[in-house]
């Protein structure tokens, strides 16, 4: 299995670095968009999450009625940490009244096999759309969605085969069907979207960081309580999930009511870096994530670092080209201070809480780091950037005066 996952890391990373940048430069289509405001990845992500939890309820009914609450028939094939059932009176009452519970057998692993890919890809393109609607439109309508679907499905199937059980063959076939259906859904959703792009303002970028954290918390809750069939954990995780949902709803509501802004050089470099990072990570993201656990961690880390460096180089080439030496030097100081502040903030956020899943700590640290970097860059742009721009203008006028003599 490790060889397959490592191969997926190398192949998907190479494909992304070689092909993805051309879609960043693709011109928008002014005639795109059909005006269906409900056809957004966020709405369909909520639908998929609802279906995942519906399947959990039906799975619990099936186990309670058909297997008398004993999950050993499937749990023996999977690692520890799965199948913590919800055993409350409401669930038992539903199970007792449910007709023909034996028909719910497909709720065991197979429904989730279909829903896992759209859950992951819809969450990814949702974040991309929050940052750059035009880039979301270009990427979702490109063949990169098929490359991502193939890469993610291959990794999922490798994990399925490593955890071989009586449902494995069914799950692989179902995942193959999902690998065809999900890109078609993403392309259809993008076709409903206006391809225009507004430059986000400083407050919108802070709200973007909060939104990413909140969405990540919701996805982690779904992973633990639903994808691992641990509906019994939902009560303990519900308060945190409720806070995340409120933060997410509030952040997106506030962001939609803010107008676009004009970013300074430092903040523009952060925005451009995020755009390039999300674009370049789209295909290899899941392979790199699973490569840490199921492949060679050093290889996965190297691939991730290569994508980050490439994104940074592309972003800085776009933002810093044409600037004077003084402004570039000031940008370097701004970037250094922002990175130090972000690192300190992120490390503090990680150490505040001991998490069940290390991804939760990384998510909190990354979101805090991003918010601190955005704040430092935007505030320093407003003060030092204007002073530097004034200095550059004055020097240019002086040079013109000297040449006129």
N, C-alpha and C positions, 0 to 999 in steps of 0.2 A: 504493500500500500504506500509506503514512504516514497518509493520510486515514482509512483503515479502522481502523488501530490507534488513532489519536487518538480516533476516534468511539467505539471500544470502551472506551477509558479514561474518557471523559466519561459514557457511558451506564451502564457498570457501577458507577462511583463514585456516580452519582446514585441508581441503584436501591438500592445498599447503604445509603447514608445515609438514604434515605427509608423503606425497608422493614425492614432488618435489626433495628433496635432493638426492634421488637415481639416478636421471637422470643427476645430476652433475658429478657422478662418473662413468657413463656409458662409456665404452671404445669406441674410434672412430673406424669407419670402413675404413680400408685403401683402399678398393675397391670402396668407394662411389664417387659420382660425375660423371656427363656425359659430362662435358665440355661445356654446354650451358651457355655461359657468360651472355646472355640476361635474363636468368631465375633467376632473383634476386628479392627479395621483394621490393627493391627500384623502379625497373622498373614497377612492377605491382601496387605499390602504386601510381605512377604517372598516370597509366592507370585509376585507380579507381577515382582519383581526377579529371581527364579529363571527365570521365563519369558523375560525380556529377555535374560539371559545364555545361556539355551538357544538362543534365536534367533541370538545372535552366533556360537555354535559352528556352527550349521547354515548360517549365511551364509558363514562361512569355508570350510566344507566345499564349499559350492556354488561359491564363487569358485575354490578350488584345483582342483576337478575339472572344472568346466564352462568356466571362463575361464582356466585355467592360472595362477591367482594374479594375474591382471591385473585391477585394479579400475577401469580407465579407462572401462569401459562405463557406469559410474554416477558415478564421481568427477568426470567432466568437467562435470556439471550442478550440482555443489555447491561451496561455498567450500573453501579450504584448511583442513587440520586434521582431515579425515575419513579413514576407511578405512586405518588403520594395522593391518594384519592380524597375527594371531598365527601365526608361521611355524615354531614349534618342532617337534621330531620327533614328539611325541605328537599334535599336530594333523594333521600330514601322515600319520601312521599311521592315524588315524581317517578322514581323507578318502579314503585309498586303499581302505579296507575298506567304506566306506559304500555301500549299494546304491541305485541309481536317484537319483543326486544331482541330476539335472535337475528332479526334483519339488520341490526346495527353492527354486525361484525366488521364491515369495512371501516368503522371508526377506529379500529386498531391499526395504527401506523399509516394506513394507506391514504386516508384523506389528508393527513399532514404532509405526506410526500408530495401531493399536488400543490398545496398551499404555501410551502416553505419558500419556493423560488419567487413567486409574486410578492410575498411579504418582504423579502430582502431587497428585490429590485425596486419595488414601489417606494420603500423607505429611502433608498439611495437617490432616486430621481426626484423625490419630494424635496430633499435637502438641496439638490442642485437647482431646482426650480426656485426655491426661496432665494438663492444667491443670484442666479442669472437666468431669467426666463428664456432669453434667446439661446443661450448655450444648451439649456434643457431641450428646447425645440430641435436644435441641430443634432444633438447627440441621440435623442430618442427616435428621430427619423432616419438615422444612419444605420448601417449594418453592424455598428459596434454593439447594438443591443443583442444581436444574434451571437456575436463573439462572447459577450458577457454571459448570456444564457448558457452557451455551450461550456464555458469555463466553470461557471458555478455548478451546473448540473453534473459535470464530470467529477468535480470534487465531492459533491453530495453522494454520488453513486459510489465513489471510492470508499467513503465512510460507511455507506450502507453495506458494501461487500465485506468490509472489515468487521462489522457487527452482524455477521451472517445469521439469519434466522429464517423460519418458514415463510415470512412475508417479504423477504429480500427481493426475489424476482419480480413480484407484483409491484413493489415500491419502485424498482428501477424502470419498469415499463411506464408507470404513472409519472415518474419524474421526467421521462423522455417526452411524454405528452405535454406536461407543464412547460418544458423547454421550448415547445413550439407555440403554445398558446400565450405565454407571458410576453414575448417580444411583440406579438401581434397586438396585444392589449396596449403596450406602451406606445407603439407607433400610432395606434388609433387615438390614444389620449393626446399625444403631441399634435396630431392633425387638428384637434379642436382648439389649439392654443395659438394665441397671437405671438408671433416670433420676435416682437420688439423687446428691447432691453433698456431699462432705466438704471443709471448708476446709483447704487445704494448710498444713503447718507450715513453719517456717523451713528446716530441713534438706531437706524435700521440694522447696522452691522452688530451693534450690541444686542439687539433683539434677535438677530440671526444666531448669535452664540447661545443665547438662552434657549432658543427654539431647538437647536441641535442637541443641547443637553437634555431637554425635556423629551424630545422624540426618542433619543437613545435610551432614556430611563424606561419609557413605555415599551420599547422593543425588548429590553432586557427582562422586563416583567413578563411579557408574552413568552419569551424564551423559557424562563424558569417555570412559569405556572401552566403553560399550555403546550409548547413544543416538547417539553420533557414530561408531559402528562402529570404535572404536579398541581392539579387544581386545588388540592388541599393547602397549598402554600399561599393561595390568593388572599386569604384573610390577613395574613401577616404583611403582605406586600401592598395591600390595597391603599393604606394611607399615603405611602410614598408615591404610588402610581397616581393617586388623586391629585396630589400636589403637582406632579409633573404634567398632568393633563391641564390643570388650571394655568400653570405657567405657559404651557404651549398655546392654549387658546388665547390667553391674554397677550402674549408676545406677537402672535400672528394678527390679532385684531389691531393692536397698536401699530404694527408695521404697515398694515394696509392703509392706514390713515395718515401716514407720513409721506411727504413728497420726496422725490429724488434729490440727491445732493451732489455737490462737487467735491470730490475727495482730493486732499493734498497728495504730495508725492509718496510719503511714507504709508498713508492709509491706502492709496491706490496700489502700492506694491503688495500689501496684504490681500486686498481683494483679488488682484490678478493672480497671486500665488494660490489662493483658495480655488479660483476657477480652474487653473491649470492642474492643481492637485486632484480635484474631483474628476476632471476629465481623464487624467492619466491613470487614476486608481480604479476607474469604473470596471475595466475588464479583469485586472488581476486581484482585486480587493479580497475576494473570498478565498482564493488560492493562497494568498499571502497569510491571511488570518489562520487558515487550517494548517498551513505549513509550519507554523509555530508549534502546534501540538502533534501533528501526524507526520511531519517531514523532518527536514534538517532545519532547526531554528535559525542557524547562522545564514543559510541560504535565503530563507524568507525575510530575515532582517535586512540582508544586503539588497534584495529586490525592492523592499519598501524604501530603503534609503536611496536607492538609485532613482526611483520614481519621484521622491521628494526633491532630490537635487535637480533633476531635470525640470520639474515644475518651477523651482526657484529660479533656475537659469532663464527659462522662457519668460517668466513674469518680469524679472529684472531687465531683461533685454527690451521688453516692450515699454516698461515704465521709465527707465533711466536714459533711454536713447534720446539724444538731443539736449540733455541738460548740461549746464556748465559744471566745471570741476568743483566750484564752491558748493553748489547745491548737492552734488553727489557726495561730497565729503560730509556735509551736514546730514544727508540721508543715512550715511553709514553710522554716524553717532546716534541718530534717532533709532535706527534698527538695533544697535547694540543695547541701548537703554531699554527698548521695548522687549527684547528677548530676555534680558536679565529680569525685568519686572515680571514677564510672563512665566519664566521658569520658577521664580520664587513663589508666585501666586499658585501655579499649578502644583508644585510640590507640597505647599501648605494644604491645598484642597485635598490632595490624595491622602495625606497623613491624618486628616481630621477624623476619618471614619474607617473602620475595618469592614471591608466588603466581602460578601459571600462569593461573588464573582469578581475576578481581577479587572474585567472589562468595565465594571461600574466605577472603580477608582480611576482607571485610565480616562474614562469618559468625563468624569467630573474634573479631573486635572486638566485635560485637553481643553474643555470648554472654559474653565477659569483662566487658563493660559491665553487662550484666544481673546477673551474679553479684555484682559489686561494689555495685551499687545495692541488691540484695536484702540483702546483708550489712550495709551501713551502715544501711539502714532498720530491719532487724530488731534489730540491736544497740542502736541509738539508741532504738528503741521500748522496749526492756527497761529502759533506764536513765532517760532523760528523760521517757518517756511516763508511767511510774509516778509520778515526782516531780510532773509536771504534773497528773495525775489526783488525787494527794493534795492538791495546792494547790487545785484546783477544788472538791474535797469540803469542804475546810476553809473555803473562802470561802463555799460554799453554806450550811454550818452557821452561819457567822457572820451571813450575811444573814438566816437564819431567826430567829436570836437577836435581831437588831436589830428585825425586824418584830414579834416577840413582845412587845418592850418598848413 
